[in-house]
Amino acid sequence: MHHWATAIKLFQFDLQHVLAERYRAPDGLSRRLAQPEDVTDDDLRVDDDDFDDWVDRMYGRSMYLFNPVPEQDRLLALLPSVLDQSRGREAFSEADWDWLLRLTQYYWQSPDGRLWHKSPDFDHRLVIGEGADRYKLLKLAHDDSGHHSFWATYAVLSQRFYWPGLQSDILWYVKTCHDCQACSFDHVVAARCSLSSFVEAKMLRKAEMVETVGEFLYQMVVTRWGALREIVTDNGTPWITGLFRPVFILE
């Protein structure tokens, strides 16, 4: 049962119930009496060892497909030893060996030991292994090049370098860049204590002013300094609306 459950997880499907009166042909087959020429279960029986080997091979491929970045990084780290023939087939599992042979079609190794991703126009890209070098390249391509958007940063890196998950890494870096986030804010909401002149402030965008003002009052003023006895504002719409939001949040 455990082997069957493991194997069935390799496939993605949806179960849909159909009433018997609407699906009579297959239902009739399930009620058909056995015939002498029918194939029996014994004829279809598979040796347990063969079945286990099949599951192992398929799971090795599914790990590569469903978890591409970590699995590709692992295989790319093994690929140089296959390309320079320093390790043979006996050094790898059958699933890994199958994938490594496929990858040799798309990668080559230069005499200095560096791994390159092949390109049809011979503009090969250097493969960057997992580690700090990827972050350094992201910083150089984005921070030191004017904090460009995703596509501009991707164009710079993809022309020269390759690693699994390059696009997702660039997207993450651009979205989390502090300078880029700061530049996207066009308003500042501030509250000043009339007694001590202490200021609490927060950057925000125009599109989220109404929602953010209420959160600002609750999170940075009320929770830090306590309930407010008096609030003086310019009666702008974000303030008038935002003053009531902490009440709803507490409820």
Beta strands, then each sheet from edge to edge (+ up, - down):
strand 1: 107-109
strand 2: 115-117
strand 3: 125-127
strand 4: 161-162
strand 5: 187-192
strand 6: 199-204
sheet 1: 1+ 2- 3+ 4+
sheet 2: 5+ 6-
end
